Amino acid sequence: MIRKLSAIQSDKESVKENNWIDRSVNPNVDEWEATGEFPGRKLFKELGEIGALGTTKPIDYDGLGLDYSYAIAVAEQIGSIKCGSIPMAICVQTDMATPALATYGSDYLKREFLIPSVSGDRISCIAVSESSGGSDVAAIKTTASRSHLAGSTDLVVKGEKCWITNGIQADWACLLANTSTEPSHRNKSLICVPLNLPGIHRVPLAKSGMLCSDTAQIFFDDVKVPKCHIIGEEGDGFIYQMRQFQDERLVTVAVALSPLQRCIDETIEYTRNRRIFGSTILGQQYIQYNLAEMQTELEAVRSLLYRAVEARLSGEDVTMLASMGKLMVGKLARKITDSCMQMWGAVGMTPSCPISRIQRDLRVFSIGAGCDEVMMSIICKHMQISDSPRKK
């Protein structure tokens, strides 16, 4: 698997993507972070043109039809963008909002929503979390009930979603809503919802990190959506979303590798030149050991990711491995950025310090896509050591 991913990293399409990052993105990141927004439509269209938005999507719907290892290789490269906002926005489009659509959606839905998302003509978002809670997906309150109008086949969506990446610029949302009164794990459906419909109101959210990320709270006030916009079988949305979460968690690990490596590398360079008490900071054995430990742990996370990808390609359930990877990378992001900032001293507290931005941006990796505590709960369940009662 490692040899395969290394080969993918150096192939023609990967070179195109690296050139795109160096040419169109990184020179502008500081400006976009300062203004709090990036040109999503321009960048997504360019990504669509080089095939980066449809790596694993079916060829019949304008994707490349490649296996999942290619998606991970792309995510690793996207991580070389020098802020967390844009990689997160891209991964929402490729690995969070569209996997269920590509797997379970009808031909009509794929042509209406998947094809333009692969080409970059439309921007998507995943609308699951709500202001009342995010990790407890079974407890969401948004509903999509049958219209009471005679002859209508519409669903009427009512509720709100919060912390939605791409929420302001997005053309459509992959929305999870309650569509029946069945038990909470069997009453939910994923629905493709165009975001230009009457009754939708979007509010941008300010954050301490991911500064140019487009994040929103979205309100749905009796929004009428055709019933045919349900992805797959009605009532199976919870299952579909749990499967989407595995891709989201694995891609979170992949996209974190490059900034964490950059954090270590830039800290080595800084401490090599910074002197204290007659010698360099890097000359202190404690500093060397600390950096060596961080590098070791980063490689361990990378190995776990590749093992999970290989298991996924073999058709295995990767829930536990994905949860382990997500847990490890979230904790490691906090450890590496905090330890490296300590080595930078006062400089690390300035906005221009690259470590400062990485710390602000990657802090969310212990919260989004399931917080650390939820990851540990999932791992315990798969280890069969959790004896806490589950609600029916």
N, C-alpha and C positions, 0 to 999 in steps of 0.2 A: 504493500500500500504506500509506504514512504517513497519507494522508487517511482511508483506510478504518479503520485502527486508532484514529485520533483520534476518528472518529465512534463506533466501538464503545465507546471509553472513556467517552463521555458518554451512552450509551443508558440505558434504564430499568433493565435488569438490573445494569448496572455501578454505577448510583447505589445500588441495593439493597445491592450488595456493599460499597461504600464505607461506607454507613451501618452495616452489620453490623460492619465492622472498627472503626469509631469507637465503636460502642455496646458490643459484646460482647467485643472482643479487646484493643485497645490500653490501655484503663484497667486491665486485669488483668495485663499482660505482666510488670511488675516482680515481682509476687507469684509468678507461675508460674515465672519464672526463679530466684527465691530458693528455691522449694521443689523445683525440678528436675522438675516435671511440669505438664502442662496438661490440662484436661478434654476429652480427645479425642472421646469419644462425644457429648457435648453439642455441641461445635463442629461436628463432622462432620454431625450431624443437622440443625443450623441451615443449614449450607452446602448440604446436599441439598435443603432446603426452598426455597432461592432459586435452585436449578438450577446452582450453581457446580461441582458434582462431575461433571456429565454434559454439559458444553458441546458436545463433539464426538461424544458417544456416540449410537448409533442411536436414533431415535424409538421404534422397536419395543421397545426395552429401556429405556424411560423417560428417555432422553437428550434433548437439545435438537436434535441433528442438524445443528449448525452447522459451518462450516469451521474449519480449524486457526487462522486468524488470531484467532478469538474466544478460543481457548485461550490464546494468547499475551497477548491483552489482559487476560484474567482473571489470568494469572500476574503481569503487571506490577502490577496493583492489589493482589494478595495481597502483593507485595513491600513495600507500605506498612505492613504489620504491623511493629511496632517490636522485632522479634527475628527471627532466622533460623530458629528451630526450627519454628514453626507453618507458615510458608510451605513449608518443606521437607516436612513431614508431609502437607500438602494435595497438593503436587505429586507425591509418591509415589503417592497414591491416583488422581490424575487422569491423570498422564503417564508413569508408570514401571511400575506394577503392572497396569494395565488395558488399554493400547493393543492388545497382542497378543490378549488375550482378546476384545476388541470386534471385532477384524478377522478372527481365525482360529478363534475358539472355537465349539463346537457350540451349538445352541439350548439344550440342557440346561445347559451350563456358564454361558452368559450369563444364564439365568434364575436359576440357583443362586448365582452369584457377582457378575455384573456389575450386575444390577438393584439388589440391596441395597447395593452399593458406590456406585452413582449416587445413591441415596436417602439415603445416610449412615447406614443401619442397620447396615452392616458396615464395618470398617476393614481395609484391605489393606496388604500390604508386598511388596517385591520382594526375593527371596532369591537373589542371584547370588554376591556376594563371599564368600570364605572366609578363615579366619585365615591360611592359607598363601599367599594372594594374592587381589587383586581385579581389577586391570586385565587380567591374562592369563586371559581367560574360558575359552579353550580348555583350560586346564590344571586346571579345577575337578575335585575328587575325589568329591563327593557322587554316590551312585548311586541309581537307582530300577530295581531288577531284578525280573524275573518271580517271583512266589511259586511255591514248589515244592509247595505243597499241592494235592492232587488236586482238579480242578474249579474252582480259584480263578483269577479274572481280575485279582487285585490286583497292584499294584506294591509292592515293599518298599523304602522309602527309608531310606538309611543315610548319615550324614555330618553335617556341620555348616555353618552359614552365620554370617558375622560382619559387624558394622557394619550391622545391619538396622534402618533407620528404621521406626518404628511397630511394632517387633518384639515389644514386650510387650503392647500394647493390640490388636494386629491379630487379626482373626478368621480370616483366611486369608492364605496366601502364594502369590505367583506364583513358583514354585521352578524353577530351572534345575538339571537333574541329568543324569548320563550314563545312558542307557537301553539302550546296546548297546556292543559292542566295536569298532564301526566307527571310522575315523579321527576325530580330536578335533573336527573341524568338522562331522561328520555323525552324531555319536553322542549328541547332546543333545536333550532335550525340555523344554518349559515345561509345568509341571504345577500345577494349582490344588490346594493342600493346605490343608484345614481345620486350624487350629492347636490344636484341642481334642482331637486324636486321641491315643490311648495311645502312649507312646514319645517324645513331644516335650517337651523341657526348655528353658526360656528363662532367660537370665541377663542382667540389665541391665548396660550398660556406662557408666562415667563418662567424661566428655570435658572438654576445656579450653574448648570453645565449644559453641554450640547447647545451652545448659544445660538447657532444659526439653524438649528433644527426647527422645523415647522410642526409645532405641537399644539393640539387644540382640544377643547371640550365641544362636543357636538350634541345638540338638542334635536329630538325628533318629536314634533307635535302633530300627531295624527297624519303621518306621511303615508300616502298610498303607493304601494309597490306591487307589481304583478306577482301573483303566486308562483308563476313559472320562474321567478328569480331565485327560488330556493335551490341551493346547491345539493344535488343528490337526493336522498330520501328525507322527507320531513320527519323531524324528531331525532335524527342522527347527528345533529350539529355538534353536540357535546363530544361525541366520539371523533368526528372529523377534526374538531379543534384540538383535542388532545394529541392527535397525530401531527397536526400542524405545529404544535408546541415543540415536538421533538426536533423538527427541522430548525425552528427558531432558536432553540437552545444550542444546537450544534453550530449553527452559523454564528451565534454570539461568541462562542469559543474561538472560531476561526478568525473572526474579524478583530479580536482582541490581541492576537499573537504579535502582529506587526507593531502596534503602538507600544506594547509592553517591551518588546525587544529594543525599540527605539529609545525607550526610557532608560534601559540599562546601558545601551551603547553611548548615549549622549552623557550619561552620568559618568561613565568611565573616562570619556574624553575631558569632561570638565574637571574631574578630580585628578586627572593626570597632570593638568596644568596649574591647578590651584595649590598654593603652598601654605603650610601652617607649621610653625615651630621649626623652621629650617628644612622641611621636607614636603613632598607633595601629599595631598590627602590620600591619593591612591596608594602611596607608599605605606600607609598604616595597615597592618595585617588584618585588623578587624574589618576595615572597609573591603579589603580583598575577599575575605571569607563571606561577608554579607552579599557581595555581588555574585560570588560563586554559587552560593545557596539559591539566590533568586534565579540565576540562569538555569540551574539544575531543575528547579520547580517548574520553570516555564517549559523546558523540554519535556518534562513529565506530563504536563497538560497537553502539549502537542501530540505526544504518543497516545494518550487516552483518546484524543479526538480522532486520530487516524484509526485506532482500534474500533471506535464506534462507527466510523464511516464504513469500514470493512464489514462490520456486522450488519449494518443497514443494507449494504449491497448484497449480502447473503440472505436477506429476507428475515433476519432476526429482529426481535423486539429490542429496541435500543433505549427504552425509557430509562432504565437505571443508568446506563452509560452516559446518556445525554444529560441526565440530572447531575451525575458526578462531575462531568466536564463543566457544566454551567456553575455548579457550586465552587469548584476549584478555581475557575478563572475569575469569578467574582471576588473571592477571597484574595487571590493572588494579585488582582488589579489594585486592591486596597493596600496590600503589603508592599508591592514593588513601588508604586507611586509615592507612598508615604516615606518609605526608606530612602528612596532616591532624593526626594525633596529635602530630607534631613541632611543629606550629603551636600546639597547645593546651598544650604544655609539660607540667609536672607534673600538671596537671588531667587530661590525657589518660590518665594511668596509673590513675586512680581508677575503681572499678566503676560509679559513677554517671554517668560521662561517656558520652554516646551513641556517641562514636567508638570507645571501648574495646569496647563490645558488638559493634558492626558489624565491627570487626577480628577479634574472636574467632570470630564466626559465619561470616564470609565466607572465612576462611582455607581452609576445607574445599573451596571451589570449585575450587582447583587440584589437589585430590586425588580427590574423588568423581566418579563418572560418567566415569572415565578421567582419569588424571593428566596434567599438562602435557606430559610427555615422550611419553606415548602419543598425545596429540593431535598433536604435531609429527611423530611417526612416520606417522600416518595422512595428514597433509597431504603429507608427502614422497612417500608412496606414490601419492597422486593427482596429484602433480606429476611423477611418473615420474622422480624423482631419487634414489630409494632403491635402492641396489644390495646391501643386506645380504641374505644368504640367509635364506629362511623355512623353518622346520621343516615337514616333511610330516606 
